[in-house]
């Protein structure tokens, strides 16, 4: 049972990862998302428990420096960041996570589970990795209206938790510079993609990167499935024009955030869907001020996780 439950917890914590950067400077919160988070004492207590409960988590004791395995520590800290984002969204509406929300997870746990041996704080953190818990809590949140979403997209597309892109892929930087020159002259992006892009489907799609039922893809899907250099460039791409050329393992890309007139209804539909509230958690983490104890690194929105400093 312990081995099976340890695997389930690891999967839950990993799933919680996949969702402006700064480090802790003079704050009482070691994890801080828009004023919600964990104090240094709370964070250190959870880390100490995480590393001491080797039978449950598969970890080893903290080293004498108190930091333990930094990569494994960041796994737990990522879950804290995501939980803090949920609580920040709720705080805007004067709401919070309730026992009824948490029970949606605890009701699925066997009565003889090792979870019962953990502290209330750790049990709560694990429960907060459950989408059912988060969706239940966020029924009391103020999610963006259609008008809000349009304004958010116009200011910074990733603030919606979605990317609605076209791109042109060419072999060399010189070719990419040539594409930009043609765009400056007024050439249509989709037409250029159809004519010039090395992507196999570009002649049909005009370089659009779409889902099966939407013109947009969640930023979490980009993080988990696309080349990291492309994702970083897509996150930084201007809201109203094309990006400068960016190199990935596949070649050189020019990236365009599509206009609201093309994709607005898809963004609105995504938020009206069953998982719209989860999408908003990613949206907040893409753009919010997220502070992390610098012993462990910094929050990187384009990877959806804490990364080492440097």
Wavefront OBJ file of the C-alpha trace (Angstrom):
o trace
v 0.000 0.000 0.000
v 2.816 2.433 0.895
v 4.611 1.874 -2.395
v 1.407 2.328 -4.401
v 0.426 5.440 -2.451
v 3.917 6.916 -2.827
v 3.533 6.596 -6.597
v 0.129 8.274 -6.518
v 1.486 11.227 -4.540
v 4.425 11.615 -6.914
v 2.082 11.652 -9.907
v -0.148 14.221 -8.217
v 2.747 16.527 -7.430
v 4.179 16.240 -10.935
v 0.754 16.985 -12.420
v 0.545 20.098 -10.304
v 3.630 21.459 -12.079
v 2.362 21.360 -15.537
v 1.028 25.383 -14.607
v 7.009 37.939 -13.951
v 9.837 36.171 -12.144
v 11.429 37.258 -8.895
v 13.042 35.816 -5.803
v 12.311 36.390 -2.160
v 13.512 39.790 -0.933
v 12.546 40.844 2.555
v 9.139 39.164 2.549
v 7.615 36.984 5.236
v 6.425 34.630 2.507
v 8.856 32.109 1.060
v 6.289 31.296 -1.636
v 4.243 34.299 -2.694
v 1.673 34.615 -5.467
v -0.099 37.969 -5.323
v 0.136 38.039 -1.537
v -0.951 34.446 -0.950
v 1.463 31.664 -0.118
v 3.619 30.008 2.529
v 5.798 31.540 5.221
v 9.396 30.406 5.579
v 8.411 28.367 8.643
v 5.505 26.722 6.809
v 7.647 25.930 3.779
v 10.535 24.560 5.830
v 8.132 22.465 7.889
v 6.591 20.908 4.788
v 10.004 20.273 3.248
v 11.265 18.646 6.455
v 8.223 16.380 6.531
v 8.546 15.614 2.822
v 12.146 14.493 3.159
v 11.652 12.609 6.427
v 8.666 10.523 5.287
v 10.738 8.329 2.986
v 8.260 5.432 3.089
v 5.542 7.668 1.679
v 7.382 10.043 -0.647
v 10.456 8.044 -1.618
v 12.745 10.797 -0.335
v 15.776 10.773 1.959
v 16.510 12.908 4.987
v 17.545 16.546 4.581
v 21.291 17.102 4.373
v 23.124 19.127 6.996
v 22.685 22.296 4.937
v 18.943 21.949 5.262
v 18.214 22.002 1.546
v 18.038 18.310 0.723
v 17.745 17.243 -2.890
v 16.961 20.571 -4.582
v 15.266 18.962 -7.585
v 12.921 16.953 -5.365
v 12.359 19.979 -3.145
v 11.291 22.000 -6.166
v 8.692 19.338 -6.960
v 6.974 20.054 -3.653
v 7.506 23.801 -3.995
v 5.877 23.802 -7.434
v 2.754 22.384 -5.819
v 2.907 25.174 -3.230
v 3.134 27.793 -5.979
v 0.113 26.397 -7.795
v -1.886 26.150 -4.569
v -0.980 29.761 -3.784
v -2.246 30.839 -7.206
v -5.603 29.180 -6.529
v -5.815 30.927 -3.167
v -4.883 34.270 -4.759
v -7.737 33.927 -7.248
v -10.140 33.115 -4.421
v -8.864 35.965 -2.252
v -9.880 38.475 -4.927
v -13.473 37.333 -4.361
v -13.152 37.218 -0.581
v -13.348 33.423 -0.656
v -11.110 30.526 0.335
v -10.737 26.769 0.032
v -13.160 24.942 2.329
v -13.203 21.551 4.028
v -15.987 20.554 1.646
v -13.673 21.203 -1.296
v -10.853 19.188 0.264
v -13.191 16.311 1.065
v -13.622 15.708 -2.672
v -10.064 14.380 -2.561
v -10.052 12.796 0.889
v -13.200 10.828 0.072
v -11.203 8.957 -2.578
v -8.410 7.958 -0.182
v -8.672 4.492 1.492
v -9.234 4.561 5.234
v -5.938 2.755 5.894
v -3.919 5.120 3.717
v -0.491 6.404 4.879
v -1.901 9.852 4.191
v -3.397 9.730 7.686
v 0.112 9.783 9.144
v 0.918 13.163 7.589
v 0.361 16.621 9.042
v -2.803 18.536 8.220
v -0.723 21.015 6.200
v 0.786 18.268 4.037
v -2.560 16.546 3.613
v -4.076 19.841 2.476
v -1.265 20.486 -0.007
v -1.668 17.029 -1.508
v -5.434 17.481 -1.738
v -4.912 20.779 -3.563
v -3.231 18.911 -6.428
v -6.636 17.420 -7.257
v -8.421 19.160 -10.157
v -11.758 18.312 -8.537
v -10.793 20.227 -5.392
v -9.598 23.240 -7.361
v -12.650 23.324 -9.614
v -14.949 23.109 -6.601
v -13.162 25.965 -4.839
v -13.063 28.184 -7.911
v -16.847 28.088 -8.297
v -16.663 30.912 -5.727
v -14.077 32.901 -7.676
v -14.546 35.806 -10.064
v -13.361 34.501 -13.422
v -12.766 36.882 -16.353
v -15.770 38.018 -18.383
v -15.755 37.925 -22.186
v -14.810 41.612 -22.206
v -12.060 40.986 -19.664
v -10.629 38.194 -21.798
v -10.475 40.418 -24.864
v -8.608 43.103 -22.923
v -6.271 40.551 -21.375
v -5.481 39.059 -24.773
v -4.836 42.465 -26.302
v -2.390 43.328 -23.519
v -0.614 39.980 -23.206
v -2.068 36.827 -24.775
v -0.524 34.442 -22.235
v -2.506 36.231 -19.506
v -5.499 34.213 -20.757
v -3.700 30.890 -20.284
v -3.978 30.287 -24.027
v -1.813 30.802 -27.085
v -3.413 31.243 -30.497
v -0.433 31.276 -32.837
v 0.772 31.185 -36.376
v 4.427 30.554 -37.128
v 6.731 30.345 -40.112
v 9.589 27.827 -39.977
v 12.647 28.249 -42.207
v 16.117 26.716 -42.246
v 18.383 29.694 -41.602
v 18.476 32.989 -39.739
v 18.936 34.834 -43.033
v 15.715 33.303 -44.361
v 13.909 34.259 -41.164
v 15.173 37.826 -41.497
v 13.828 37.776 -45.038
v 10.413 36.709 -43.759
v 10.391 39.624 -41.303
v 11.336 42.013 -44.121
v 8.395 40.791 -46.190
v 6.044 41.231 -43.230
v 7.297 44.784 -42.757
v 6.418 45.422 -46.405
v 2.839 44.330 -45.683
v 2.786 40.699 -46.794
v 0.127 38.498 -45.193
v 1.516 36.205 -42.486
v -0.682 33.199 -43.322
v 0.090 33.485 -47.035
v 3.816 33.625 -46.347
v 3.551 30.607 -44.070
v 1.735 28.683 -46.800
v 4.437 29.573 -49.330
v 7.629 29.493 -47.273
v 7.248 27.477 -44.087
v 8.980 24.098 -43.802
v 6.190 22.830 -41.558
v 4.379 20.125 -43.519
v 0.834 21.353 -42.922
v 1.541 25.079 -43.328
v 0.285 25.156 -46.913
v -3.143 24.233 -45.531
v -3.134 25.917 -42.119
v -1.216 29.094 -42.902
v 1.112 28.178 -40.047
v -1.666 28.080 -37.426
v -1.049 25.893 -34.376
v -4.469 24.654 -33.321
v -6.219 22.014 -31.299
v -8.734 19.531 -32.664
v -11.676 21.706 -31.656
v -10.127 25.127 -31.068
v -7.923 27.668 -32.768
v -5.988 27.976 -29.502
v -3.978 25.703 -27.230
v -3.522 26.019 -23.449
v -0.154 27.386 -22.436
v 0.251 24.292 -20.246
v 0.083 22.170 -23.399
v 2.809 24.256 -25.004
v 4.968 23.824 -21.894
v 4.539 20.051 -21.841
v 4.676 19.327 -25.579
v 6.640 21.973 -27.508
v 10.314 22.808 -27.875
v 11.337 24.888 -24.813
v 13.013 27.567 -26.950
v 9.855 27.917 -29.023
v 7.707 28.157 -25.879
v 9.960 30.816 -24.367
v 9.750 32.847 -27.587
v 5.977 32.373 -27.817
v 5.520 33.598 -24.238
v 7.555 36.702 -25.075
v 6.030 37.368 -28.506
v 4.394 40.795 -28.942
v 0.631 40.923 -28.566
v -0.076 42.762 -31.802
v 2.719 41.896 -34.222
v 5.208 39.174 -35.075
v 8.252 38.111 -33.089
v 11.852 38.479 -34.103
v 13.388 35.241 -35.454
v 14.038 32.560 -32.848
v 16.120 29.414 -33.253
v 15.012 25.969 -32.067
v 16.221 22.459 -32.813
v 13.931 22.465 -35.866
v 15.187 25.680 -37.497
v 14.250 29.355 -37.317
v 10.746 30.584 -36.471
v 8.826 33.805 -36.767
v 5.807 33.718 -34.432
v 2.531 35.652 -34.560
v -0.173 35.993 -31.923
v -3.321 35.904 -34.031
v -5.754 38.840 -33.757
v -8.770 38.625 -31.468
v -11.070 38.849 -34.471
v -9.821 35.419 -35.581
v -9.690 33.576 -32.274
v -11.752 35.502 -29.712
v -14.679 33.116 -29.792
v -12.321 30.200 -29.116
v -10.845 31.913 -26.051
v -14.310 32.651 -24.695
v -15.439 29.076 -25.390
v -12.420 27.669 -23.538
v -13.371 29.605 -20.403
v -16.995 28.513 -20.706
v -15.883 24.869 -20.761
v -15.689 22.459 -17.840
v -12.040 23.221 -17.113
v -12.141 26.982 -17.678
v -11.261 27.685 -14.052
v -8.164 25.490 -14.280
v -7.139 27.442 -17.355
v -7.294 30.617 -15.311
v -4.884 29.195 -12.723
v -2.345 28.756 -15.519
v -3.160 32.252 -16.761
v -2.320 33.744 -13.365
v 0.931 31.792 -13.125
v 1.934 32.980 -16.606
v 1.887 36.642 -15.632
v 1.571 37.143 -11.859
v 4.404 38.253 -9.634
v 5.608 34.948 -8.178
v 8.283 35.024 -5.464
v 10.196 31.901 -4.466
v 12.786 31.328 -1.751
v 16.029 31.899 -3.634
v 17.629 28.840 -2.021
v 15.636 26.839 -4.540
v 15.580 29.105 -7.608
v 12.997 31.306 -9.317
v 9.624 30.837 -10.947
v 9.838 30.550 -14.740
v 6.424 30.960 -16.416
v 7.510 29.489 -19.755
v 8.463 26.219 -18.067
v 5.639 26.313 -15.510
v 8.003 25.484 -12.670
v 10.762 26.662 -10.354
v 14.168 26.581 -12.028
v 17.635 27.012 -10.482
v 19.083 30.508 -10.384
v 21.534 31.409 -13.122
l 1 2 3 4 5 6 7 8 9 10 11 12 13 14 15 16 17 18 19
l 20 21 22 23 24 25 26 27 28 29 30 31 32 33 34 35 36 37 38 39 40 41 42 43 44 45 46 47 48 49 50 51 52 53 54 55 56 57 58 59 60 61 62 63 64 65 66 67 68 69 70 71 72 73 74 75 76 77 78 79 80 81 82 83 84 85 86 87 88 89 90 91 92 93 94 95 96 97 98 99 100 101 102 103 104 105 106 107 108 109 110 111 112 113 114 115 116 117 118 119 120 121 122 123 124 125 126 127 128 129 130 131 132 133 134 135 136 137 138 139 140 141 142 143 144 145 146 147 148 149 150 151 152 153 154 155 156 157 158 159 160 161 162 163 164 165 166 167 168 169 170 171 172 173 174 175 176 177 178 179 180 181 182 183 184 185 186 187 188 189 190 191 192 193 194 195 196 197 198 199 200 201 202 203 204 205 206 207 208 209 210 211 212 213 214 215 216 217 218 219 220 221 222 223 224 225 226 227 228 229 230 231 232 233 234 235 236 237 238 239 240 241 242 243 244 245 246 247 248 249 250 251 252 253 254 255 256 257 258 259 260 261 262 263 264 265 266 267 268 269 270 271 272 273 274 275 276 277 278 279 280 281 282 283 284 285 286 287 288 289 290 291 292 293 294 295 296 297 298 299 300 301 302 303 304 305 306 307 308 309 310
